[in-house]
């Protein structure tokens, strides 16, 4: 049985105007046999960050109503660094029963609180939401906290302090360089994700 069956739904968020990104993320998902439901990103007059907030808020409210126990959300600029099929099954087995959030990748700012297990690191402060999973309780915590834009700042401030958020070891995903619909300019996310993860991991060890 595939690790993907652990999740009630796997979503990919894509703005309908970004067909280039839809093609790229579809290729990534198919490469690893990950079935997903496509979610059209909401275009907000307040900008891309608010559009993402509205989109994620709707996903979480719908998932809570349907009582999904765990979901996985990808943004369309996500790219895999490792084959998730070799690691995610073990990651899932190692999740504590009361986990809230699980990141497959992210901007590790303050390092890690501790090594939870062989394939899990406890998050301290992790920005970005290009690939993250939520338990049902995690969804409820995010909604109850009042999701604000940018959503990663909101989650760092209000949910990660509960100390039930984790990131995979090894780092499984990053974000492709390109024109950001949130920032409105070209951004290469790599320096904020890959080297920082390994730097903070070395400090932990």
Secondary structure, 3 states (H helix, E strand, C coil): CCHHHHCCEEEEEECCCCHHHHHHHHHHHHHCCCCCEEEECCCCCCCHHHHHHHHHHHHHHHHHHCCCCEEEEEECCEEECCCHHHCHHHHHHHCCCCCCEEECCCEECCCEEEEEECCEEEECCEECCCEEEEEHHHHHHHHHHCCCCCHHHHHHHHCHHHCCEEEECCCCEEECCEECCCCCCEECCHHHHHHHHHHHHHHHC
